[in-house]
Amino acid sequence: MTYPIDKEVFVKRWCEAKGEADESDREFAEALVNCINKAYKRGVEDGKRSCK
């Protein structure tokens, strides 16, 4: 992954794909994108440390 995921876009598309998404679907999508972006940031940090 070369960049973090835009949270608003991801959640919007997730809910659209679900069809009749409710609040729990939105909460799940937000939690998922938060985890993905956290992993991305951790990977960037690890990469910077390995280049020192």
N, C-alpha and C positions, 0 to 999 in steps of 0.2 A: 504494500500500500504506500503510495507516494504522497498522500495528503489526507488530512482529517475529513470526516464526513460532515456535511452541513446538517445540523440537527433538525432545523425546521423543515428542510426539503425532505429529509429521510422520513420523518414522522408523517408528513403530509402524504408522501407516496405510499408508505406502509398502510396508512388508514384507507387510502383510495383502493389499494390492492385487496384489502380485507373486505371491501364492500360496505356492509353496515357496521362500521367500527364503533365501538363504545369507548368509554373512558379507560377501561382496563386495557384495551388494545393500544390506546395512545400511551398509557403509562409503560406498557411493555416495550413499545417502540422507542420511547425515550430512554429507558434503562438499557436497551440493547445498543443504541447509538452511543450512549455514554461509555459503555464498556469497550466498544470498538475504538472510540477516540482515545480512551485511556491507554489501551494497548498500543495504539499508534504512537502516542506521546512517549510511552515507555521505550518503545523501539528506537525512537529518535534519540532519546537520552542515552540509551545503551550504545547506539552507534557513535555518538559524539565521544563517549568515554573510551571506546575502543580505538579511536583515531588519535588519542593523545600519546 
